[in-house]
């Protein structure tokens, strides 16, 4: 994680992107470290959000254009995880994308959105709102009130 922190804002972007796609990592750790280094908090929240949303777009595209091979080999989502996410998605509807930031369920939700051909504009709005809110909360908790 120190590698990403040393890269500053760019490292945060990369870690947030990768955290939403193929690597089991936490971009929040990098965000907290950079918040404590006195870089502009709103810049960090926006950069983390953009990186994480773009990672989710990759998942969406894999669902939209890819097949089960990409689902299993690239995203490492099992058939059982996929089926649970699809059931959750169908039960809760498109608004479930507000929870695309949640560990374990988020990546499969974004993949299912692609498979089900959710409108990309709606996908981007909901995923961005959820991920922005999560990073905003992390920043609020991390930084002392003034």
Secondary structure as GFF3:
##gff-version 3
##sequence-region A 1 146
A	DSSP	alpha_helix	2	6	.	.	.	ID=ss1
A	DSSP	alpha_helix	8	19	.	.	.	ID=ss2
A	DSSP	alpha_helix	27	35	.	.	.	ID=ss3
A	DSSP	alpha_helix	41	65	.	.	.	ID=ss4
A	DSSP	alpha_helix	68	73	.	.	.	ID=ss5
A	DSSP	alpha_helix	79	92	.	.	.	ID=ss6
A	DSSP	three_ten_helix	94	99	.	.	.	ID=ss7
A	DSSP	alpha_helix	105	115	.	.	.	ID=ss8
A	DSSP	alpha_helix	120	142	.	.	.	ID=ss9
###
